[in-house]
Amino acid sequence: MVSAQAPQSVPATPAGADGGVTRQQWKWTVLAGMASYLDAGSIVAISSGLSLFQAEWGLSDGMVGTLTAIGPNAIGAAIGAFVGGRLGDRLGRKRIYQYDLLVYAAAILVIAFATGPGMLFAGTFVVGLAVGADVPTSLALVGEFSPAKARGRLLGFTQVSWSLGPVVVLLLAWALADLGMLGIRIVFLSLFAASVVTYLLRRGMVESATWKAAARSDRAAAVRVGDLFRGPHLQAMLLTGGIYLFWNLAAGTNGTFTPYMINTLGAGDQAASVALTCASFALVILGSVVFYMRLADRSHRHRRVMWISGSLMQIAAYGVFLFADFTIPIIVFNVVLFGIGQALAGEAVYKTYSQELFPTMLRGTAQGITFGTSRVVLGIWSFFVPTLAATGITTVAAFLTVSLGVCAVIGLFLPDTTGKTLEQVEAERSAGRA
C-alpha cells in the first residue's frame, strides 16, 4: 500500500538525469517489467503443454495452430494491445496496469483447471487480452520515468524479465515433465501466483507525471490517432512496426513451436526440447545484461554495431537449417546464435525506440498498434506452422531467415535518439531534425 506521504506521480524529470538510476526507479521497472515476464511465461507455458494437450484431448494440427494463434503469442494479445494502448493514453497508465493482472490471473486459473478444449481455448484467449493490454502501458511508464541516459538500460531490463519468465516456466516444465498433464497444470499455477503477487505490489505504484502533464496541456485535446499516419509519426510507425513484425515472426515461432517441433520431428524428447528452449532464453538474459543494458545508452554508434552484429547472428541461426539436418547439435547452434543475437537486435530495440519516437499522448497507442499488428500477423502464421513443420524444418526456416533479413535492413534506418530526453526527441522530430 502507498503511505500518505507517497508521491502521486512519477517525476516528469527523473532524478539521476545524467544516467544514474534510483532504487525507486529500479523497483518500478521490475514491477512494470512483470508484464513482459507474464507475457512470455504464458506463451512458453502453452508451448510446453502443446504436445500434452494434443495427446490428452486429441487436438488436430489445425487446433494446435489455432490455440497458439488466439492467445498471448498472437491475436488475443493483439486485441488487448490495440485497446489497452489507446486507453493508457486517454485514461492514464495506472488505470490499465492496476487491474489487467486480475483478468490475467483469472484466465490462467481457467487453463490450469481446464477439463477440455473449451476451457483451454477460452482461458488462452483471455490471457492474451490481458497481457496485450498491459505491455504497451507498462513500457510507456518505464520510458517516461527513465533518465534520458539510462532509458535503454531500464527498457533492456524489461527484456531480461521477458526472458526470465520462460526460463522459470521451462525449468518447472522440465522438472515436472514426468507428471504429464498434472505437471503443466502446476506450471500455470506458478504464473497465477506471480500475477497475484505483482498485482499486490503494483498497488503502490503511481501515475506517470509525464503523462499527467501532457494530459493537462492545451494540445492534448487536439491529439488524434490519425496523427500517427502522417509525417514523422508515420515514419516511426513503419520503423518500429516493421522491426517488430519481421523479428517477432522468428521469435514467436522460436518461443512457441521449438519444443513442439523437436518432439514431432524426432530430434529429441520432451525434456530435451524444454532444456534447449530454456537455454535460448537464458542466453537472451546474458546478452541483455552484458551487452544491451551496458551499451544502449552510450551512443548511436554502439546501438548500430549491436544491431548489425545481432542481426547477422539471428539470420545465421535459422539459415543453418537450410543446409543441415534438424539434429540436436544444429539446434544448439541455432539456440546460441538466436539467443545472443536477439539480445542485441531484438525486442529490446523495439521497446526502446517505441518510447523515444512518439509523443506522450500517442505513445501507448502507437505501441499498441505496432505490437498488436505484429501479433495478428504472427497469429496467421501460427495457423500454418504445425502443418509446415510436420513435413520438415526447411520451409519454416527459409521463411524465418528472410523475415530476419528484412528486419535487419529496416533497423539500419533507426534515427539517433541516444541519451536525449523524450521532449528533446519530440522537438527534433517535429522540426525534421531526427
Stockholm file with secondary structure:
# STOCKHOLM 1.0

chainA/1-434         MVSAQAPQSVPATPAGADGGVTRQQWKWTVLAGMASYLDAGSIVAISSGLSLFQAEWGLSDGMVGTLTAIGPNAIGAAIGAFVGGRLGDRLGRKRIYQYDLLVYAAAILVIAFATGPGMLFAGTFVVGLAVGADVPTSLALVGEFSPAKARGRLLGFTQVSWSLGPVVVLLLAWALADLGMLGIRIVFLSLFAASVVTYLLRRGMVESATWKAAARSDRAAAVRVGDLFRGPHLQAMLLTGGIYLFWNLAAGTNGTFTPYMINTLGAGDQAASVALTCASFALVILGSVVFYMRLADRSHRHRRVMWISGSLMQIAAYGVFLFADFTIPIIVFNVVLFGIGQALAGEAVYKTYSQELFPTMLRGTAQGITFGTSRVVLGIWSFFVPTLAATGITTVAAFLTVSLGVCAVIGLFLPDTTGKTLEQVEAERSAGRA
#=GR chainA/1-434 SS CCCTTSCSEECSSCSCTTSCCCHHHHHHHHHHHHHHHHHHHHHHHHHHHHHHHHHHHTCCHHHHHHHHHHSTTTHHHHHHHHHHHHHHHHHCHHHHHTTHHHHHHHHHHHHHTCCSHHHHHHHHHHHHHHHHHHHHHHHHHHHHHSCTTTHHHHHHHHHHHHHHHHHHHHHHHHHTGGGTHHHHHHHHHHHHHHHHHHHHHHTTCCEEHHHHHHHHSTTGGGCCGGGGGSHHHHHHHHHHHHHHHHHHHHHHHHHHHHHHHHHHTTSCCHHHHHHHHHHHHHHHHHHIIIIIHHHTTTCHHHHHHHHHHHHHHHHHHHHGGGTSCSCHHHHHHHHHHHHHHHHHSSHHHHHHHHHHSSCHHHHHHHHHHHHHHHHHHHHHHHHHHHHHHTTCSHHHHHHHHHHHHHHHHHHTTCCCCTTCCHHHHHHHHHTTCC
#=GC SS_cons         CCCTTSCSEECSSCSCTTSCCCHHHHHHHHHHHHHHHHHHHHHHHHHHHHHHHHHHHTCCHHHHHHHHHHSTTTHHHHHHHHHHHHHHHHHCHHHHHTTHHHHHHHHHHHHHTCCSHHHHHHHHHHHHHHHHHHHHHHHHHHHHHSCTTTHHHHHHHHHHHHHHHHHHHHHHHHHTGGGTHHHHHHHHHHHHHHHHHHHHHHTTCCEEHHHHHHHHSTTGGGCCGGGGGSHHHHHHHHHHHHHHHHHHHHHHHHHHHHHHHHHHTTSCCHHHHHHHHHHHHHHHHHHIIIIIHHHTTTCHHHHHHHHHHHHHHHHHHHHGGGTSCSCHHHHHHHHHHHHHHHHHSSHHHHHHHHHHSSCHHHHHHHHHHHHHHHHHHHHHHHHHHHHHHTTCSHHHHHHHHHHHHHHHHHHTTCCCCTTCCHHHHHHHHHTTCC
//
